[in-house]
Amino acid sequence: MSDQKPALITGASRGLGAALAEALAPCRHIIAVARTTGGLEELDDRIQAAGGSATLAPMDITQTDAMAHLCRSVYDRWGGLDLWLHPAVHAPPLAPADHIDTRHWQKTNAIVATATAGLIPMVAPLLRGPGAAAVFFDDPHTGDKFFGAYAAAKSAQIALARAWAAETARTGPKVHIMTPGRMPTATRARFFPGEDRSLLADPMDEARRLLAEIGLPRDGIG
């Protein structure tokens, strides 16, 4: 068992989530959650090759019982967390507001908004130590044409995060809401096919930039 402080990353198998995991691995034991087992295993290989350690949790964040079991396991093994990062997202097909498919609407809201509403009360009791923090990642597209389903779900998620930030301003945990730059992720490729990806920020560079803004990675939270 690693004696490093654990960091929970929901949505860790690729893109920004994977980059955050790798950037934090030198100073945190990574608890990596994602549906894609292969992506998690590849992440674990990279973390181990760099001398870090990870616990893989191949599960769907919309499955309440599974996530509750994971949070209980985190408590039993480590006694809590001092860091939770939540970059998990779902990219539905872009569509006019009057052509949004109900299935895509429901899936996007389940992953982006409803799962967040369920995870906050599960993870919050684990984030009780000095300097404990939760980090959410905004991707503002409100009012952009064809982004209605995604923007609505993401806006709901960030509204929850902002409310939690206000509610815990004095008591903790510290809730950060950050806006990453444009990166060549699978999500962005779905929204902007054919885009010149050479003009986009490297996910690892972006992960390090975002973590530096909140005083990470290092042993402890700023």
URPE-V65999 format. One record per residue. RES is the residue in one letter. SS is DSSP state (~ for helix, > for strand, _ for the rest). Layout:
# URPE-V65999
RES&SS + RES&SS
This chain:
# URPE-V65999
M&_ + S&_ + D&_ + Q&_ + K&_ + P&> + A&> + L&> + I&> + T&> + G&_ + A&_ + S&_ + R&_ + G&~ + L&~ + G&~ + A&~ + A&~ + L&~ + A&~ + E&~ + A&~ + L&~ + A&_ + P&_ + C&_ + R&_ + H&> + I&> + I&> + A&> + V&> + A&> + R&_ + T&_ + T&~ + G&~ + G&~ + L&~ + E&~ + E&~ + L&~ + D&~ + D&~ + R&~ + I&~ + Q&~ + A&~ + A&_ + G&_ + G&_ + S&_ + A&> + T&> + L&> + A&> + P&> + M&_ + D&_ + I&_ + T&_ + Q&_ + T&~ + D&~ + A&~ + M&~ + A&~ + H&~ + L&~ + C&~ + R&~ + S&~ + V&~ + Y&~ + D&~ + R&~ + W&~ + G&_ + G&_ + L&_ + D&_ + L&> + W&> + L&> + H&> + P&_ + A&_ + V&_ + H&_ + A&_ + P&_ + P&_ + L&_ + A&_ + P&_ + A&~ + D&~ + H&~ + I&_ + D&_ + T&~ + R&~ + H&~ + W&~ + Q&~ + K&~ + T&~ + N&~ + A&~ + I&~ + V&~ + A&~ + T&~ + A&~ + T&~ + A&~ + G&~ + L&~ + I&~ + P&~ + M&~ + V&~ + A&~ + P&_ + L&_ + L&_ + R&_ + G&_ + P&_ + G&_ + A&_ + A&> + A&> + V&> + F&> + F&> + D&> + D&_ + P&_ + H&_ + T&_ + G&_ + D&_ + K&_ + F&_ + F&_ + G&~ + A&~ + Y&~ + A&~ + A&~ + A&~ + K&~ + S&~ + A&~ + Q&~ + I&~ + A&~ + L&~ + A&~ + R&~ + A&~ + W&~ + A&~ + A&~ + E&~ + T&_ + A&_ + R&_ + T&_ + G&_ + P&_ + K&> + V&> + H&> + I&> + M&> + T&> + P&_ + G&_ + R&_ + M&> + P&_ + T&_ + A&~ + T&~ + R&~ + A&~ + R&~ + F&~ + F&_ + P&_ + G&_ + E&_ + D&_ + R&~ + S&~ + L&~ + L&_ + A&> + D&_ + P&~ + M&~ + D&~ + E&~ + A&~ + R&~ + R&~ + L&~ + L&~ + A&~ + E&~ + I&_ + G&_ + L&_ + P&_ + R&_ + D&_ + G&_ + I&_ + G&_
